[in-house]
Amino acid sequence: MNARKSVCTSAALALGALAFTFAAAPAQAQSGNHLEIIHHPNYDKNVLMPFSPAIKIKSGKILWLAGGTALPVYHDHPHKREQMLKYLTNDLEGQVRQTMDGIMETLKAAGASPKDVVHVFIFRARPRLGDIGKASAVVNSYFAPHNHKPTTTNLAVLELGEPEQLVEIQVVAVVD
């Protein structure tokens, strides 16, 4: 029990120090300029990587987006059955596209762009063979025009908020 409490305390202190660092850092960089893509020395540039291994944040403020789904960003809670049937079709790529459209709108509302995204968390329910590649391809298509590859976590999970929901995506960005 003490080891668990120690780990939780250490994590809380690290998160607090991280938040303090960002709050104290001057926010003066332009969109995307406050990020540095990190690669290993002598990495094989011929390998097609849909994400960056690491991104260093040089300045700015953290922007956490709520987990997005194929439902419109502003939708009824509790969820209405007719909305779920309309937006949560049994099409992973379609749900990912609708989710990313909502995420792009939220980034824009915050004065951010896809180049400001540091990390993308992709949670997929009811995974099938090839789904990780399908979901990643759609997500990457939103960043490719900006020549940007955020770090990514792509997980298969047992279930999400609604039975029809195939994906939930959360984004972390750094803004001026």
C-alpha positions, 0 to 999 in steps of 0.5 A: 500500500505504501509503495502505491501511495509513493508512486501516486505521490511521485506522479502527482508531484511530476504532473504539478512540476510539469504544469508549473513549467508550462505556466512559467514558460513564455508563450511566444512561438507561432503555431507549431514552432514551439514543438521539436520532433525528436528522432533517434540518432541514425534512424532509418528514414526509409521506414514509414512511421505514421507518428513521431517517437517524441515531441519536445515542447519548447514553449506554450500552454497545454490544451487538453481536448475532451475525448471526441466521438462521431457524435457532434461535439455538442450533443445531448446528455444523457445521449439520445438514441436517435443521435446515436443511430444517426452518427454512430454507424457501424463504420470505423473509418467513418466514425474516425473521420467524424471524430477528427472533424470535431477535433479540428473544429475544437482546435480551431476554436482554441486558436490552434492547428493540427501542427500544435498537436503533441499527442493523439490517443485513439481508443477502438472498441470491438477491434478487428484485424486491420483496424489499427491501420484503418484508424491510423490512416484516417487520423494521419490524413488530418496531419499530413497536409501540415507535414506533422506527425504527432506522437500516438497511442492506439489502443483496443478496448473492451467497450466505450460509452455506447454500444455503437461507438467504435472509436474515441479520440483524445488530443493534447496540443500546445498553443501560444 
